[in-house]
Amino acid sequence: MFRKEIFVFNEHKPKKCVIRNYDETDFDALIQVQRESFPPPFPSELWWNKEQLHNHVSVFPEGALCVEIDGKVCGSMTGLIVHFDPSHPEHTWEEITDNGYIRNHTPNGNTLYIVDICISPSFRKYGLGKWLMQSMYEVVVHLNLERLLGGGRISGYSKFAADMSAQLYIEKVIAGELKDPVITFLLRCGRTPVQLIENYLEDEESCNYGLLMEWKNPFKKRV
């Protein structure tokens, strides 16, 4: 199982935190983090429920990570293993994650797929999201998978949708001409774009688009 203790910083002040696998005793705290991280107009029905969380810790506990500071759970990241064919990348979040229930987890798959990552707003100055992402990269290496993959919400796009296509918006974000709250964060974490997907997730801010982004295992031999 996964557990590490590190120091994170808010400006110049260090703070000790723990990144570990979450379990059933964390469920209420994890749901509260979801409420704080994804306020309206994000659909509340997409917040975790306890049946989903139970599946996470029983079906693929290695992919269920949380971060805590001073004993308080303030963020989480969840994944499952799938078999991904780069020549056929199209999918929806609901299809590939089993709507967050991960009953389609494939132990002999080649890719760790990110179901969700969230950090409580009051803890975002510590860079915890990047540390969770790094920890999930370590899971990829430990399990000898080919890649980490996930669809990033292009959550800033709705403000520009009347003036440009989603593809142009992404090109401007990648070029540094625009900053997207999610995609720019994922780029900073080392993820690289694969493909823009229409109707990836019901999300008003993204106009339902998602950008598929990956991190390839540098230790995995390429065939």
N, C-alpha and C positions, 0 to 999 in steps of 0.2 A: 504494500500500500504506500501511498505518497504522503510525505510530510517534510516540510522544510521551514526553518526559521531564518528570517532575513531582517535587515533594517531598511526601512523606506524613509523618505524625506518629504516633509512639508516645508518648502523653502530650505532653510539650513538646519532644521531641527530633525534629528533622527528619531524614528519610532519603530519599535520591534513589532513584527507581524508574523503570522503563521499561515502558510498555505498547506492545505491538507485535503484529504477526501472528506466529503460531507456524508452524514448518516441521518438516520431517522430523527435523532434528537435535534437536528438543525432545521427541520422542515418549516416550522413557523417563522423562524428568522429568515429563511431563504425566500419565503413568500412575501415577507415585509420588504426585503431588498427589491423584489420585483415591483412592488407597488411604488416604491420611491424612485426606481430607475426608469420606469416606463409609464409616466402619467398620461392622461388623455392629451391628444386624440389617439394614442396607442390603444388598441382594443384590450380591455381588461380581461376578456376571455382567453387571451394569449398569455396571461400570467400563469406561472406554474400552479398546478393543483397537487394534492398529496398523492394521488394515484400515479401521476407522472413522476414525481420525485421518488416514490417507492420503486418504480421501475428503474430509475437511474442508478440507485444504490444496489439493486439486486441483479439487474441484467449486465451492467457494465460499470462497476464501482470505480475502476481506474479512470474513467472519464468524467467523474463527478468531483469537481474541485471547488473549494471555497477558500476565502481569505478572511482572517479575523485579526482585529486589533483590540487589545485590552479585553480579550474574551468575547468581543462582539463580532458576529458575522456581518461583514460589510460588502461582500461581493461573492460572485460565483461564476463558474464556467462549466459547461456540460457538453459532452460529446458522445458519439457512438462510432462504431466501425462499420464502414460500408465498402462495397466494391465499386470503385469509380472508374469509368471508361472515359478517358479524355476526348475520345472521338465522338462521344455522345454526352455532352455536358448538361443538356437542358433538363431541368427538374424544378419542382417547387419545394419550398421549405416543408410544407405539410407532407409531401410524398416521401422525401428522403429521411425525415426524422420521425415518421409515423405520428405526425401532429404532436411531437414532443414526448410521445410515450416510448419510443425507441424499441418497440417489440420486434422491429426488423433488423436489430443489431446483428452483424455478421462477423463472428470471431475470426474467420479466415479471410476477411476482406483486406484491401490494400490501403485504405484511407481512413484517417480519423476525421470525422465530420463534426464541425462545431454546431451544436444545437442552439446555444445561447451563451452570452456573456453579459454580465451587468455588475455595476458598482454603485452603491448608494451615493447620491450626489454630494453629501457632506464629506465623503472620503476620497473624492476624485483627485484632489491635489497631491495625493501620495503616489500616483502612478501605478495603482494596484492592477488596473486592467492589463498593462504591459507585462507585469510580473506574472499574472495568471496565464497570459498567452505564452510567455516563455516556459512556464511550468508545463503547459500542454504540449509544447514542442518536445520537452524532455520525455513525456509519455510516448510520443511518436517514435522517438529514438529508442526508448526502452523496449517498445513492442515491435521494433524493426519494421514499421510501416513506411510506405512510400511518401506520404504527404499528410499534412493537415490541410483541410479544405473547409470552406464555409461561404455562405452568401451574406455579404454586408449590406445592410440597409443604406440606401443613399438618402439619408434623412434630411439633407438640406435641399434636395432637388425641387420640392414643391414651390419654393420661392422663385425658382427660375424656369419652371415648366412652360410658362407662357411665351418665353423668349428663346428657348433652345431645347433640342432633343436631349434625352437622357444620355445618349452616347457622347454628345458634345460636352455635356456637363461633366461626365467622367473624365474626358480628355483634358478638360480645363483643371480638374482637381489633380490629376496625375502630373500635369505641367506646372502645378503650383500657382495657377492663376486664380483658383477658387479653393476654399477650404471647406470640406465636408466633415461634420462631427464624427461620423463613423468611419468613412473611407480613409480620411487622412490619418486617423488613429491607427487603422489596420496597416496602412503603408509604413507608419513609424514602427510598428511591431514586426516588420519584416515580411508581411504578406504581399504577394504580387497578383495583379489582375489576371483572370482567366477569361471570363465572358460576362457580359451584361445579360440579365435574364428578365424578361417581362413576366408580370403576374407571379413573381416569386413568393410574395407574402402580402397579405392584406394589410396595407399600411399607408395611411393618407399622406404622411410626410414624404415618403419615397415614391408616391404615385404608383405603388405596388411593384416597383423595380427592386432588384437586388444585384449586386456585383459579386460574382463568384471569384474568390481570391484564395490562393494557396500558399503554403510554405513547404518546400520539398526537403525531405530528410537528407542532409548532406553526407550522411554515412551509408546511405543505401546505394548499392551498386546499380548502375543503369544497364538495362539489358539492350 
